[in-house]
Amino acid sequence: MPAKNGSFEVPYRSAKIVFEDGDYAGLEIHCYLDIPLEEFFGFQRLLEGEGMEKGLRAFGDDILQSWNLTIEAAAVPASGEGFMRLPLRVALHVVARWVEAISEVPAPLVKPSPHGSAKGQRSRPSS
């Protein structure tokens, strides 16, 4: 995002992830999509190793912003403590949907030309 001084400010995005079908239809979570690489890889190491509890708690504290989740009609806080109250299957579905959301391919940086090649790109030589 251009700043007044000519520098570029990295935008940090959030997303609303809606579970539309299956056992979790109606669940909506708001979470950060853009996190520093160092934080992402640290989180990944925790989930793959012996630190799964710490990784899931960190997800609730650092990535989760809000949700509409209740357990026995009581609102569950969108925090590490709240995340740890979830059944494992629900927690893993939430994390998996977040991973899908952050893995989506962004829109192309260069718009395709109506003539077959994108402006600024080389055309493929014909044989």
Buried (B, 14 or more C-beta within 10 A) or exposed (E): EEEEEEEEEEEEEEBEBEBEEEEBEEBEBBBBBEBEEEEBEBBEEBBEEEBBEBBBBBBBBBBBEEBEBEEEEEEBBBBBEBBBBBEEEBBBBBBEBBEEBBEEEEEEEEEEEEEEEBEEEEEEEEE
